[in-house]
Amino acid sequence: MSMLTRMLIPRSVRRAAHPGRAVKRAVTPRVVKRARHAMHPVSNAKYSVERSLNTKRRPVRRRPVTRTPAMFLMGVVIGFALFAINPWLVLAWCVFCGVMIAVSR
């Protein structure tokens, strides 16, 4: 079967072209199919050791911090309240929150 005819004929029809194979595939239990494809226990152990040696551990991805408008507004309100008490407290608050502010001379 060429690639073009394979694309034109649906898979179910192509499977029906081999009725004996389809019946055998349907009758065979899934456990038996998995056992056939499984690797030998020694090969499996060897493969797992090779994988652990050759693959490096991936760092855990952390989600970026999202600042919602409500959080931003709360920070502005707290900043104004601190400014009313002492202007230097606003600077301390911005350092605590990690906000960069432009200080004019």
C-alpha positions in Angstrom: 0.0 0.0 0.0 1.4 3.3 -0.9 1.3 6.3 1.3 -1.4 8.0 -0.8 -3.8 5.0 -0.7 -3.1 4.6 3.0 -4.2 8.2 3.6 -7.4 7.8 1.5 -8.6 4.6 3.1 -9.9 4.8 6.7 -8.0 2.8 9.3 -11.0 0.6 10.1 -11.3 -0.5 6.5 -7.5 -1.2 6.3 -7.8 -3.4 9.4 -10.6 -5.3 7.9 -8.3 -6.2 5.0 -6.7 -8.8 7.3 -9.7 -10.4 9.1 -7.7 -13.3 10.7 -5.2 -10.8 12.2 -8.0 -8.6 13.5 -9.7 -11.5 15.2 -6.5 -12.6 16.8 -5.8 -9.1 18.0 -9.2 -8.8 19.5 -9.1 -12.2 21.2 -5.7 -11.8 22.8 -5.9 -10.4 26.4 -4.2 -7.1 27.1 -2.0 -8.7 29.8 -0.6 -11.2 27.3 0.1 -8.3 24.8 2.0 -6.4 27.5 4.0 -9.5 28.5 5.1 -10.0 24.9 6.3 -6.4 24.6 7.9 -6.3 28.0 11.7 -6.3 28.3 13.6 -9.1 30.1 14.0 -8.3 33.8 17.8 -8.1 33.6 17.7 -5.9 30.5 15.1 -3.7 32.3 17.3 -3.3 35.4 20.3 -2.5 33.2 18.3 0.1 31.2 17.1 1.8 34.3 20.7 2.1 35.7 21.9 3.5 32.3 19.0 6.0 32.3 19.7 7.2 35.8 23.4 7.7 34.9 22.9 9.4 31.6 20.0 11.7 32.3 20.4 14.7 34.5 17.8 15.7 37.1 15.6 18.5 35.9 15.0 21.5 38.1 11.6 21.9 39.6 9.7 24.6 37.8 8.1 27.3 39.9 5.2 29.2 38.8 5.8 32.9 38.3 4.3 35.2 40.9 1.2 36.9 39.4 0.3 40.3 40.8 -3.4 40.8 40.5 -4.8 44.4 40.3 -6.2 43.9 43.8 -2.8 43.1 45.2 -1.3 46.1 43.4 -4.0 48.4 44.8 -3.5 47.0 48.3 0.3 47.8 48.0 -0.5 51.4 46.9 -2.9 51.9 49.8 -0.3 50.6 52.3 2.3 52.8 50.6 0.2 55.9 51.1 -0.6 55.0 54.7 3.1 54.6 55.4 3.9 57.8 53.6 1.5 59.6 55.9 3.3 58.2 58.9 6.9 58.6 57.7 8.1 59.0 54.0 11.1 56.7 54.7 8.7 53.8 55.6 7.6 53.9 51.9 11.1 53.2 50.8 11.3 50.3 53.3 8.0 49.0 52.1 9.1 49.1 48.4 12.3 47.2 49.3 10.2 44.6 51.1 7.9 44.2 48.2 10.7 44.2 45.6 9.4 47.3 43.8 11.9 49.5 42.0 11.2 53.2 42.5 12.9 56.1 40.8 14.2 58.5 43.3 14.6 62.1 42.0 17.4 64.2 43.3 
